[in-house]
Amino acid sequence: MAKRLEKKHSLATRWLHWINFPLLFLMIWSGLLIYWANAIYKVEIFGYELFKFFPNWFYEFLGIPFRLAEGISLHFFFMWFFAVNGVIYVSYLIFSGEWRGMLPVPGSFKRAALVTLHDLHIVKKLPPQGKYNDAQRIAYTGTILLGVAAVVTGLAIYKPLQLSWLTSLLGGYEWARWEHFWIMILFVAFFVVHVGQVVLAGWGNFRSMVNGYEAVKSDGLPASVGEEGAKI
């Protein structure tokens, strides 16, 4: 079937995406350097510890121990770039009108479930695809909300006295720290799924985030849809 190149991602979207990628990595990495000094979180059921964040071998393997000062310096330095890049991205979505193609719409959750079932090869028919499918709309909107929550909880931890009203609103310092930690875990989960789906979707999906264009079949569907599954 004949294919054509179609514009998918604007220059601003691509630049802000690739700037955010290393920034988010550095924020997570420096956060782990800080968290090591007071690693208190774990998953328990009826008092039985299922998992501790994180086992000692994890820290030793990554060379994390005794780097608290380095972690604080990196975290407090790059957090401003992370926040500014996020503000620019959200502003761009609003003023360019691209938010219309990203926000979930009525029926998105139902269709996102069908996209997931298609990815798992349980159903064959894929719901209608736009620039972003419904699973992407939910996932990408969710990451924006996570970014906002990361900045808000981070500020509450960074300046608990000066921003005492914010820290109190989040439940106090310990609750703000707990919330900040779980936001990091959700970011890591998204990153793993995102990279996995990009690999499954193939080179064309990755290329569209580099040069802005995607190969589209004559029926209007991305060339990878139906062959490699939906993309997130």
Secondary structure, DSSP 4 states (H G I P E B T S, - for coil): --EEEEE-S-HHHHHHHHHHHHHHHHHHHHHHHHHGGG---EEEETTEEEEES--HHHHHHHT-TT-HHHHHHHHHHHHHHHHHHHHHHHHHHHHHSGGGGTS--TTHHHHHHHHHHHHTTS--PPPP--SS-HHHHHHHHHHHHHHHHHHHHHHHHHSTTTTHHHHHHTTSHHHHHHHHHHHHHHHHHHHHHHHHHHHHH-HHHHHHHHHSEEEEETTSSBTTTTTT----
